Amino acid sequence: MSRWILLVFLLVSVLQLSAAQETLHCCTKVDGSCRLACVKISLVAVAVNPKELSTRVTEIRKYCSQEQELFWACMNETIQDITRGANWSGRLCCSQAWSSRCQTSCARASSRDDLKSDCRQSDEIDFFGCLTRQEDGDDCCLPANSKECRNACAAVFRSERTPDRETREAVREACAERSPRVHQCVKNHTKLTPAHNTDKYLHCCERSDDSNCTKTCLRAMRTMTTDREIVDTLRDGGCGDPMGSDMVWACFMQTGQTAPGRKSSGTSGEVSRIDRTGIDSAKLICCSQASSGSCYRLCRLTFFNDWNRLIGSFYSDCLSQPSEERLVRCITEVEEPCELGCDGLSFCTNLNHRPTQLFRSCSRQFDEAAQLDVALRQQQGFINMSSFLLPMRNISQCSPETWKAVACVLHTKPCHPASHISNICYEDCLDLLNECVDDTRLPQGSTPESLCSRLSPQGASCISLQDFMQPNPEWVGATLDLQVTSPCRGDPCNESQVCVVNRNCPAGKVCPKYSCVDGCRLGDVSKYVVPQRTYMRLPVVKVGKNCFKICHCSAKGVTENCSKSFCYPYDSCMYGSHKINHSDTFYIECNQCSCNAGEITCSKKHCGTRAFSSLPCNCPPHHMPVCGKNGNTYPSACLAKCAGLKDADFKIGPCSSQDPCDPNPCGAGLRCVPSRQVCLSLVHNVCPQFECVDARTSCKGVPHEKVCDTDNQEHPNLCFLVQYNKRLAYKGPCLANCKLTGVVCGTDGQNHLSECAALAARVAVDYEGPCQAVGLALPTAAPQCGATVRCRPLAAAGCAAATPPGSCCPACGGALRLLVSQKQADRAALIVRKTAAFSVAAVLDALERLVQTAECRLLGHLTIEADIFVQVRPISATPSALQLAACVAEAEKLAALVQTANPRLLSQLSLSLLTAAAVVHEPAATAASAVFAPAWPLAALLAALLVL
């Protein structure tokens, strides 16, 4: 009986249990009714509800005999492990861990240190946030002089929600007199701003589609006394998280420019701009690229809140160090981003007519600076090269044209297309200094070799002077200004606006070349502006941690609705015995992979010899499309499963054939409108394909988001479209220069109503007519579906082109493939809960804003190989060679931005999900060399099916 008594004693003493998974391990040692009783034990439930403990102990005693010794030994061992840390406050958090392994570890742990091997902070953000909250509670509650005070204090920290009035009052009554330190500590943690003028927000409650939200809202506005209580009550009452795109929350913001309960004027309760965005969040992102700990810390302090005092030290101590090349490049990218094109120079004339090359500062100002620099060198006998003052011989006799090229390159800063480095090549530097440096006046110990090694290390990417010693032979004489234009070059908008290229101008019409839209600056001294209605990912400075928060840039260009900070380490990855550093890219066979904060992400190409097919998982190339619950169409169930979907996660038929409004998912009086999207996260197990529109009231207050109906008429938003009883063709303005009718097959495997509808969805047209085939995934820019599909002729023979995997037809233009971090997408989904914020369309929209050539458009889709395929194509059906070259250069620029972790990408939530990029365009195959997909014999099909 001793074993039985020990078990009961241990079970009764456990009040902080978690992780049922470990108990289930013991259950495998018994069968029958004992096992059924065992598996009902939930340690998480026992931790929260002592009555559950009593019930389960009674069940076990009924069905499990004491003679089952292995079972009881396992149970005793498990419970003994757990009870060692029963007094640890972190036990309350075990149920918030995602993985069963972390839950089990938490159930056995006595402190945070015991979790290191099983709980990764980057994966368990909510769990570690809860641990931090409980630790704060321990610090507050430990000095309590009574059990009543200690319990009342602990209740404050039990939930992430702000404690209600009753909970705060209980602390005051139990602690104020006998434990004033505890009372004061709790007050410091629960500072609340009194609510003011809540009556003016009452009308916003009626904007909700949810009757429960409306009732909760009205009650909160009339009874709650603090702004935090109002927000928490609304979130719990069905109104969702505070987001500017939600009707209720948007009304609150429009009414008072602050959250409900806040004063409209500045108060001590408002968060300062610096606290929200730092002095310069774009440069703050760069700090993680510092190679030394001292520069990392100095960078973070400088660009968060101590810019005036530290900026000089940062530039002298860090940006002048050759070892900080990555940090220097990142800071430079923020200050002077690489953009296509250089023209209009009167001194550096060899740099003119270069529309497809990247420059940081091609302008008349820097042209004049280069001319002045050459004149000063001739007078003074010195040259300033990247902070080195070098004594020279007579420059007029020592390669004068070369030194002119040096001055022009140093001032206009051409960029290497892949790395965006602007350093002169080591060989050019060495030739110049050997010929022209005055050895007698060099500092002791300095040589041309040592100086050039510091300016441009051997083997590193660099800018060759030879490319700028003569005019560009490729485009001289061409009417460049008519063929390619970059209307946003030079930032024509003001400092709080974003320039957006206008690519939708009907042929023969005169249209504005760009528009200026409001945006949010990333700090008081930042030059970078994020456009309105964009979710931002901003760094948060915490000692020893890599932390971020997500904020929303409103339609009025106000940074708002910032989330709590979330932190995760930049862990390296292990592949076999190989250690891979965070942010590094590598290949596993033919698949590109990336390491991001301990997560390895790879594409899913089929590598090696082509036994049956070139498709992922060796799936046969038959076309029987299915629609995944992520909104993506897969050519077959095999390819859907290969992408990670289960049988219950897809339906037969392409997504375009599914009607998301049948049956009507919207409430009474609301109109369901299809709104298709492809989601990058299914952490909430939902990817809405519709919108519910309320057109019963005036549409004038609804934000403008243009839509086009099937009659090619444009409406300010879906509300107006519904009021006019029109049918949606696609979201966005009605497009010009495309076909309005005729079903086309997109590269996404979907049927689109017209070419215009496909382009509006940012999907390239594969071929005309409905989808009927799946192409092979071969790395050649050639037709992949044989005679079953008629491809459009290429815009130019031998052009740079690509055929997306699973598609049939090649197309001219630049092409790249992007890897997406699933964990980053899931983290974002847990915070934002707006799937459109990190959909494929959101990624493509943000990327096209970085394409400055007006004659190029960006298209893309989620591929069968689990990455995003992006094409930058000419808008014209008959593009010039220069337009094709410009689009290719734009694609290569985007790939470089991803590969170098550019702050312009990392500061936007949708683009921060991208971890690696690869350029994949190549010269198009000629008709003679094109590889056509052969018809598959029945035997091969059957053999392929057997491997599924």
DAURRA-V414342 format. One line per field, one symbol per residue. ss: DSSP state (H for helix, E for strand, - for the rest). phi: phi as a letter, one per 40 degrees, with the letter a starting at -180 (. if undefined). burial: b if it has 24 or more other C-alpha atoms within 12 Angstrom, else e. Layout:
BEGIN
ss = ???
phi = ???
burial = ???
END
This chain:
BEGIN
ss = -HHHHHHHHHHHH------HHHHHHHH----HHHHHHHH---HHHHHH-HHHHHHHHHHHHHH-----HHHHHHHHHHHHHHH-----HHHHHHHH---HHHHHHHHH---HHHH---------HHHHHHHHHHHHHHHHH-----HHHHHHHHHH--------HHHHHHHHHHH----HHHHHHHHHH----E---HHHHHHHHHH---HHHHHHHHHHHHH--EHHHHHHHHHHHHH-------HHHHHHHHHH----------------HHHHH---HHHHHHHHH---HHHHHHHHHHHH--HHHHHHHHHHH----HHHHHHHHHHHHHH---EE--------HHH------EE----HHHHHHHHHHHHHHHHH-EEEE--EEEEE--HHH--HHHHHHHHHHHHH-EE--------E-HHHHHHHHHHHE-HHH------HHHHHHHH-------E-HHHH-----------HHHH-------------EEEEE------------EEEEEEEE-------EEE--EEEEEEEEE--EEEEEEEEE-----EE-----EE-----EEE--EEE----EEEE--EEEEEE--EEEE-------------HHH-------EEE----EE--HHHHHH----HHHEEE--HHH-------------EEEE----E----------EEEE-------------EEE----EE--HHHHHH----EEEE------------EEE----EE--HHHHHH----EEEE-----------------HHH-----------EEE--------EE-EEEEEEE-HHHHHHHHHHH--HHHHEHHHHHHHHH-------EEEEEEE-----EEEEEEE------HHHHHHHHHHHHHHHHHHH---HHHH-EHHHH-EEEEEE--EE--------------HHHHHHHHH--
phi = .cccccccccccccbbcagcdccccccccbbgcccccccccbccccccbdcccdccccccccbbccccccccccccccccdccdbcccccdccdccccccccdccccccbadcccdcbbccccbccccccdccccccdcccdcdcaccccccccccccbcccccccccccccccbdccbcccdccccccbdbcccbfccccdcccccccbccccccccccccbcbbccccccccccchcgccbcccdccccdcccbgacdgcccccbcccccccccbgcaccccccdccccbccccccccccccabcdcbcccccccbcccdcbdccccccccccbccbchaagcbbcccccfbcbbcbcacacdcccccccccccccccgbbcbfgccbcbccccbbfdccccccccccccfcbcccbgcbcccdcccccccccbccdcbcddgcbdcccccccadcgccabccccbcadcccbcgccccccbbbcccgfccccbbbcbccbbbddgccbccabbbcabcchcbcccbccdfbcbbbcbcbcgbbbaabbbcccbgbcafccccbbaccccbbbgcccbcdgcbabbfcccbbbbfgbcbbcbccbgcccbaccdffcccbbbcbbcccgccbcacdccccchccdccabchccccccccbccccccgbbcbdacabccbbccgaadbabcbbbcbcccccdcadbbcccgbcbcacdcdcccfbbccacgcccbgaccbgcbccccgbcbdacccccccgbcccacgccaabccbbcbcadbbgccbbcccccacgccaabccgcbbcachcaabbcbccccccccccccgbcccbccccccdccccccccccbbbbaacccbgbbcbbbbccccbccccccccccccccccccccccfcdccccbdcccccbaabcbcadcccdcbccbcccccdcccccccccc
burial = eeebeebbebbbbbbbbbbbbbbbebbeebeeebbebbbbbbbbbbbeeeebbeebbeebbeebebeeeebbebbbbbbbbbbbbbebbbbbbbbbbbebbbbbbbbbbebbeebeebbbbbbbbbbbbbbbbbbbbbebbbbbeeeebbbbbbbbbbbbebbbeebbebbbebbbeebbbbbbbbbebbebbebbebebbbebbbbbbbeebbbbbbebbeebbbbbbbbbbbbebebbbbbbbbbbbbbbbbbbbbbbbbbeeeeeeeeebbbbbbbbbbbbbbbbbbeeeebbbbbbbbbbbbbeeebeebbeebbbbbebbbbbbbbbbbebbbbbbbbebebbbbbbbbbbbbbbbbbbebbbbbbebbeebeeebbbebbeeebbbbbbeeeeebbbbbbbbbbbbbbbbbbbbbbbbbbbbbbebbeebbbeeeeeeeeebeebbbbbbbeeeebbbbbbbbeeeeebeeeebeebbbbbbbbbeeebbbbbbbbbbeeeeeeeebbebbbbbbbbbbbbbbbbbbbbbbbbbbeeeebbbbbbbbbbbbbbbbbbebbbbbbbebeeeeeebebbbbbeeeebbbbbbbbbbbbbbbbbeeeebbbbbbbbbbbbbbbbbbbbbbbbbbbbbbbbbbeeebbbbbbbbbbebeeeeeeeeebbbbbbbbbbbbbbeeebbbbbbbbbeeeeeebbebbbbbbebbbbbbbbbbbeeebbbbbbbbbbbebebeebbbbbbbbbbbbbbbbbbbbbbbbbbbbbbbbbbbbbbbbbbbbeebebeebbbebbbbbbbbbbbbbbbbbbbbbbbbbbbbbbbbbbbbbbbbbbbbbbbbbbbbbbbbbbbbbbbbbbbbbbbbbbbbbbbeebbbbbbbbbbbbbbbbbbbbbbbbbbbbbbbbbbbbbbbbbbbbbbbeeeeebbbeeeeeeeeeebeeee
END
